[in-house]
């Protein structure tokens, strides 16, 4: 059975790179040997593997890789460090326009004057 790996490496400049492979050891060696001079990691060697997740289906691995690439650096590092409680906090929307950040209007007083705070 073939397995697929989504991985995160930390580069020498402390940046993070996310990738997908079917042979993790080979791929990390390729990053560190700089086989492709045009790759992101070629000028950021050596790289260090800080996280990997194994998948049995390519489609699942591909979806997870795309999801991780959209995450913030803090969230990626929390995953790599096993800080799963922190992942939830970092996933919460903090925008002022998010519905949970609105204060409920009190029907006993005129809150229309407060609306300017939200818009």
FISE-551047 format. One record per residue: x negated, y negated, z negated of N, C-alpha, C in turn; residue number from 1; residue in one letter. Coordinates in steps of 0.001 Angstrom, whole numbers, plus 500000, padded with zeros to 6 digits. Layout:
[lolum [X Y Z] [X Y Z] [X Y Z] NUM a]
...
This chain:
[lolum [499156 501190 500000] [500000 500000 500000] [499118 498756 500000] 1 x]
[lolum [499510 497794 500782] [498759 496553 500905] [499289 495533 499897] 2 x]
[lolum [498387 494814 499266] [498759 493761 498330] [498271 492426 498859] 3 x]
[lolum [498949 491383 498421] [498600 490018 498796] [498381 489223 497516] 4 x]
[lolum [497466 488309 497571] [497092 487523 496400] [497211 486042 496701] 5 x]
[lolum [497875 485332 495811] [497860 483872 495817] [496869 483498 494727] 6 x]
[lolum [495969 482601 495043] [494900 482292 494090] [494661 480791 494002] 7 x]
[lolum [494070 480410 492878] [493614 479030 492677] [492136 479107 492333] 8 x]
[lolum [491347 478328 493057] [489934 478194 492704] [489674 476751 492312] 9 x]
[lolum [488745 476597 491397] [488277 475265 491033] [486944 475048 491743] 10 x]
[lolum [486873 473964 492462] [485673 473650 493232] [484649 472945 492343] 11 x]
[lolum [483437 472810 492850] [482360 472177 492078] [482675 470722 491729] 12 x]
[lolum [483524 470062 492529] [483906 468675 492239] [485159 468601 491358] 13 x]
[lolum [485567 469754 490805] [486727 469890 489906] [488067 469804 490628] 14 x]
[lolum [488060 469722 491950] [489322 469777 492681] [489796 471230 492714] 15 x]
[lolum [491078 471401 493020] [491668 472738 493056] [492038 473092 494488] 16 x]
[lolum [491862 474351 494831] [492231 474859 496149] [493118 476074 495948] 17 x]
[lolum [494211 476136 496689] [495144 477253 496605] [495115 477996 497927] 18 x]
[lolum [495067 479320 497846] [495024 480111 499058] [495782 481420 498917] 19 x]
[lolum [495838 482149 500012] [496548 483419 500114] [495663 484386 500891] 20 x]
[lolum [495515 485599 500384] [494661 486591 501036] [495140 487995 500715] 21 x]
[lolum [494651 488957 501484] [494934 490356 501163] [493704 491042 500565] 22 x]
[lolum [492608 490299 500422] [491397 490828 499806] [490755 489702 499001] 23 x]
[lolum [491048 489663 497733] [490647 488531 496890] [489127 488417 496757] 24 x]
[lolum [488456 489507 496490] [487003 489465 496313] [486302 488969 497575] 25 x]
[lolum [486709 489503 498724] [486140 489071 499994] [486370 487581 500230] 26 x]
[lolum [487591 487111 499934] [487936 485706 500198] [487149 484748 499315] 27 x]
[lolum [486972 485099 498055] [486189 484238 497156] [484734 484193 497635] 28 x]
[lolum [484216 485333 498067] [482851 485353 498626] [482757 484487 499876] 29 x]
[lolum [483773 484521 500713] [483782 483673 501911] [483753 482198 501537] 30 x]
[lolum [484533 481827 500525] [484517 480425 500071] [483112 480045 499606] 31 x]
[lolum [482508 480901 498808] [481209 480572 498226] [480056 480662 499213] 32 x]
[lolum [480210 481430 500271] [479164 481531 501292] [479325 480497 502397] 33 x]
[lolum [480423 479766 502407] [480632 478687 503365] [480655 479154 504807] 34 x]
[lolum [481450 480176 505095] [481495 480722 506446] [482092 479765 507462] 35 x]
[lolum [482920 478849 507014] [483541 477887 507917] [483155 476476 507469] 36 x]
[lolum [482317 475817 508233] [481824 474486 507853] [482916 473426 507799] 37 x]
[lolum [484052 473685 508433] [485144 472713 508447] [486167 472944 507342] 38 x]
[lolum [485957 473942 506514] [486950 474252 505483] [486835 473290 504300] 39 x]
[lolum [487910 473191 503550] [487951 472297 502390] [486861 472637 501383] 40 x]
[lolum [486657 473932 501161] [485731 474343 500105] [484267 474354 500532] 41 x]
[lolum [483991 474235 501817] [482598 474384 502285] [481649 473359 501676] 42 x]
[lolum [482118 472149 501445] [481259 471121 500832] [481508 470994 499329] 43 x]
[lolum [482306 471898 498781] [482648 471845 497357] [482243 473136 496643] 44 x]
[lolum [481208 473769 497143] [480759 475029 496573] [479845 474791 495384] 45 x]
[lolum [479791 475729 494475] [480524 476989 494429] [481945 476785 493907] 46 x]
[lolum [482791 477751 494227] [484149 477751 493699] [484256 478828 492629] 47 x]
[lolum [485193 478609 491716] [485397 479567 490624] [486872 479952 490602] 48 x]
[lolum [487151 481230 490639] [488521 481720 490580] [489079 481464 489187] 49 x]
[lolum [490204 480714 489116] [490800 480439 487804] [492190 481054 487646] 50 x]
[lolum [492773 481517 488759] [494101 482139 488685] [494328 482976 489934] 51 x]
[lolum [495033 484086 489744] [495531 484841 490896] [496779 485612 490488] 52 x]
[lolum [497648 485794 491450] [498889 486550 491268] [499005 487521 492427] 53 x]
[lolum [499328 488761 492117] [499435 489813 493128] [500881 489977 493581] 54 x]
[lolum [501067 490196 494869] [502393 490408 495461] [502346 491623 496371] 55 x]
[lolum [503469 492308 496450] [503571 493464 497340] [504089 493063 498716] 56 x]
[lolum [504763 491937 498807] [505313 491482 500079] [504689 490148 500469] 57 x]
[lolum [504282 490061 501738] [503651 488842 502232] [504568 487628 502083] 58 x]
[lolum [505844 487809 502390] [506794 486690 502340] [506885 486097 500943] 59 x]
[lolum [506872 486941 499919] [506909 486447 498538] [505643 485661 498216] 60 x]
[lolum [504508 486190 498629] [503239 485514 498379] [503193 484161 499088] 61 x]
[lolum [503664 484144 500316] [503657 482905 501089] [504550 481846 500444] 62 x]
[lolum [505727 482245 499973] [506624 481298 499296] [505979 480741 498028] 63 x]
[lolum [505335 481618 497260] [504694 481179 496025] [503533 480227 496318] 64 x]
[lolum [502752 480534 497343] [501641 479658 497709] [502151 478262 498071] 65 x]
[lolum [503193 478198 498883] [503754 476900 499283] [504301 476147 498077] 66 x]
[lolum [504905 476872 497160] [505439 476253 495942] [504301 475658 495115] 67 x]
[lolum [503242 476438 494898] [502109 475962 494103] [501458 474730 494705] 68 x]
[lolum [501367 474679 496016] [500715 473554 496673] [501445 472235 496420] 69 x]
[lolum [502710 472306 496074] [503490 471096 495789] [503392 470672 494318] 70 x]
[lolum [502868 471539 493487] [502771 471245 492059] [501701 470198 491778] 71 x]
[lolum [501847 469526 490647] [500835 468571 490196] [499598 469331 489708] 72 x]
[lolum [498503 468630 489628] [497268 469232 489105] [497478 469761 487693] 73 x]
[lolum [498161 468978 486853] [498397 469400 485471] [499187 470700 485409] 74 x]
[lolum [500163 470812 486268] [500997 472006 486282] [500197 473220 486778] 75 x]
[lolum [499362 473029 487788] [498514 474120 488286] [497558 474598 487193] 76 x]
[lolum [496960 473662 486470] [496035 474028 485402] [496754 474716 484247] 77 x]
[lolum [497970 474284 483957] [498746 474945 482902] [499006 476408 483280] 78 x]
[lolum [499344 476650 484524] [499540 478021 485005] [498248 478816 484878] 79 x]
[lolum [497152 478251 485343] [495856 478939 485301] [495416 479246 483876] 80 x]
[lolum [495793 478381 482938] [495406 478560 481534] [496425 479355 480731] 81 x]
[lolum [497482 479821 481388] [498496 480614 480692] [499364 479809 479742] 82 x]
[lolum [499447 478508 479952] [500250 477628 479095] [501669 477541 479654] 83 x]
[lolum [502420 478626 479525] [503720 478727 480164] [504765 477793 479552] 84 x]
[lolum [504639 477475 478259] [505558 476505 477645] [505350 475121 478248] 85 x]
[lolum [504120 474794 478537] [503800 473496 479123] [504336 473390 480557] 86 x]
[lolum [504402 474514 481274] [504941 474501 482635] [506349 473936 482676] 87 x]
[lolum [507169 474338 481712] [508552 473855 481678] [508589 472341 481468] 88 x]
[lolum [507785 471850 480550] [507747 470397 480295] [507271 469625 481517] 89 x]
[lolum [506281 470163 482197] [505738 469480 483378] [506679 469556 484574] 90 x]
[lolum [507666 470438 484505] [508631 470583 485600] [509820 469643 485471] 91 x]
[lolum [510014 469083 484295] [511170 468226 484076] [511042 466916 484830] 92 x]
[lolum [512138 466505 485398] [512174 465237 486123] [512117 464085 485126] 93 x]
[lolum [511228 463150 485365] [511062 462006 484461] [511525 460696 485104] 94 x]
[lolum [512078 460779 486321] [512528 459570 487005] [513677 458910 486254] 95 x]
[lolum [513709 457591 486282] [514800 456865 485636] [516140 457174 486290] 96 x]
[lolum [516104 457540 487549] [517352 457801 488255] [517901 459200 487995] 97 x]
[lolum [517149 460034 487285] [517622 461383 487009] [518801 461326 486039] 98 x]
[lolum [519811 462136 486281] [521062 462058 485517] [520862 462249 484021] 99 x]
[lolum [519916 463069 483604] [519752 463298 482166] [519103 462105 481457] 100 x]
[lolum [518540 461169 482217] [517910 459998 481622] [518866 458815 481488] 101 x]
[lolum [520091 458977 481944] [521087 457924 481797] [521722 458002 480418] 102 x]
[lolum [521907 456862 479813] [522634 456820 478541] [524126 456864 478841] 103 x]
[lolum [524882 457607 478033] [526329 457639 478276] [526946 456273 477973] 104 x]
[lolum [527916 455891 478777] [528605 454628 478535] [529600 454818 477406] 105 x]
[lolum [529595 453900 476469] [530496 453956 475313] [531790 453244 475682] 106 x]
[lolum [532896 453964 475658] [534177 453380 476059] [534693 452353 475060] 107 x]
[lolum [534112 452311 473858] [534574 451360 472851] [533960 449972 473042] 108 x]
[lolum [532999 449828 473883] [532401 448529 474132] [532139 448370 475617] 109 x]
[lolum [531873 447171 476029] [531658 446891 477441] [530176 447080 477763] 110 x]
[lolum [529846 448217 478392] [528460 448522 478722] [528078 448084 480130] 111 x]
[lolum [528973 447413 480826] [528640 447007 482188] [527416 446103 482225] 112 x]
[lolum [527206 445335 481170] [526048 444447 481132] [524740 445238 481073] 113 x]
[lolum [524787 446485 480597] [523591 447308 480498] [523245 448010 481799] 114 x]
[lolum [524149 448009 482749] [523928 448732 483990] [522698 448246 484745] 115 x]
[lolum [522356 446976 484597] [521203 446456 485308] [519917 447144 484867] 116 x]
[lolum [519910 447742 483673] [518724 448442 483205] [518420 449680 484027] 117 x]
[lolum [519428 450224 484665] [519276 451486 485377] [519077 451322 486866] 118 x]
[lolum [519340 450141 487409] [519283 449972 488856] [518285 448903 489259] 119 x]
